Amino acid sequence: MELTWQDFEKVAMHVGTIIQVNDFPEARKPAYQLTIDFGEIIGIRKTSAQITKRYSKEDLLNRQIVAVVNFPKKQIGKFMSECLVLGAVGEEGDVILLAPDFKIENGLRIG
């Protein structure tokens, strides 16, 4: 299925910095709870991510990532996810995060 340019423009992908990482033992699959700073306009958002195969909590802290910030909030157990971190999914389900090559301003839009 092909998307139109108008469809693509509806997806708000922005750069943010992970400022807190917590274990998420209640998740069905191994995951972390992430708190991400998307800058002054978007603010702080929380999400969970099944990225434990490739990343330790220390690897993630202060790392810039790309996420979709305009999905509806999603309840995951007792946790409310407010954005979707983007990554490439390998054959065994491991996720490799999408990130800018250089440190840039939080909140910049991907387009």
N, C-alpha and C positions, 0 to 999 in steps of 0.2 A: 504494500500500500504506500503510495507516494503522499508526502505532505506538501501542502502549499507553503509559500513563504509566509503567508498570514498565520498558518498553523505554527510554524517555527517561532515566529515572533511572540507568540503567547507563552512560550516556555521561558521563565525567568531564571536563567542560570547565572549565578554570581560566585565570586571568589570570597572565601572566608578563612579565618584562622581558627584552628581548634584550640580552645583555651582551657578545656577540662575534659578528662577522659575517665570514665568509671566502668567497672565491670557491670555486666547485666545478667546476673545469674538466673533471673526469672525468664529470660528469653528461651524459646524452644531450641534454637540453634545458637552456638556461641556467638556473642556479640558484645559490643561496647556501647555505652551511652556517651554521646559526644555533646559538648556545648561549644558552639561555633559563633565567633564574632564576625558579622557581615558589615561592620561599619555603622556610621551614625544614622543613616537613613533606614536601613533594614533592621539593624540592631542584633541582639543575641538570639539565637535559635538553638533548639535541642533536637537531637535525632538519635536513633540507634543504627548501628551498622554492623553487618556480619563480616568483619575484616580482621578477625583474630588469627587467621592462618598466616598472614604475611606481616602483620604489624603488632608491635607491643604498644602498651600505653605510652611508654617513653618515646617511641618512634613518632607517635601521633601528636603529642603535645607541641604546640606552637607551629604546627605544619599547616601550610595553606592548602586548601582543597577547592573543588568546584561542586556546587550543589544547586538543585532546583529549589527555589524558595516560594513558589506560588502554588504548590499542591495544597489541598485541604489537609488540616491536621489529622493525624491517624493515631488512634489509641492502640498501644501495644502493651497488653497486660495493664499494669498500673502506670505506665509511662506514656506520655503524649509526644509523638514525633511531629516536628514542625517544619522539616525540610527533608530532602532526599540527597544524600551524598552520592556523587557519580563515580563510577569506576568500570573498568573492563573486567568481565567475568571469565576466568580461565576454565579449562575443561573440568577441573575438579571442584569448581565452585569457589575458588579463591578469588578475591577481588583485588585489583590493582587500582588505586585511587587516581583520579584525574587531578592534575595540579599544574599551576603555572611554572614555567622554567625559572622565573626570577621572582623575588619577593615584590609584590605589588600592593596597591591600596585595597583594603578589605571593602567589599561591596561592588567592585567593578563588575559590570555585566559581561557575560560571554555572548558573543554574537557573530 
